[in-house]
Amino acid sequence: MNCVAVIPVYNHEHAIGTVVASLRTHGLPVLLVDDGSAPACAAVLDTLATQAQVSLLRLPQNQGKGGAVMAGLHEAARQGYSHALQIDADGQHDTGDVPRFLALAQQHPTALITGCPQYDASVPRVRFYGRYAAHLMVWAITLSRRITDSMCGFRVYPLAHTLPVLAQMPRTRRMDFDIEIAIRLDWQDVRIINVPTRVTYPSDGISHFNYLRDNLRITAMLIRLLGGMLWRSPMLLARHLRSGA
């Protein structure tokens, strides 16, 4: 396994340096994806990219989180990596769990290793409870509970299985990305391994999640995929009966 950390960055200049330093302590190379950040953040990223094993992919304009992650995954494959660890730039994910994620990816190289958040008191209550509506939809769409938490952006992707799925997601560019890619990988019979991990909200006090816009986008995406589930339901039910998952 040859893995790189892919970090989508949009105006997180105060937190990103700590995230990169923490990842480098685990010996993981880092690919920063500048998603059209303002000059202050762009300058920080330029400085970070002068470090060994840190590279920078700069998008000419903001694509949204999903668009930035997609660009990063394609670039990781172009650079010859077999796996990509996705992690947020705001410091909300516990980088101390990176060795666990990488060890699982090493043991199960074709699986999606995805975080299952364990929240502290910093999580906004409305987001904490709102996630469960999405979870219920995801469980219905996959006819299973194989994906414990579809919204966590702390994952290890097997690129050989992931890149073909990205081509099926032309409309997914923002906060709906994490959910749709997990569902579509599950539909492709990619094993999902859920890893409990501590999450805080967020270390630099900046969140780009828009409650109205992003929830509407996520809802529309889930309704669209619910239609896709209907013709897949015989296959999904047979898989459920086979595995009991």
PyMOL commands that set and color helices and strands:
alter all, ss='L'
color gray80, all
select helices_A, chain A and resi 16-25+39-48+65-78+95-107+125-142+159-166+177-187+211-243
alter helices_A, ss='H'
color red, helices_A
select strands_A, chain A and resi 3-9+30-35+54-59+83-86+112-119+155-158+192-199
alter strands_A, ss='S'
color yellow, strands_A
deselect
rebuild
show_as cartoon
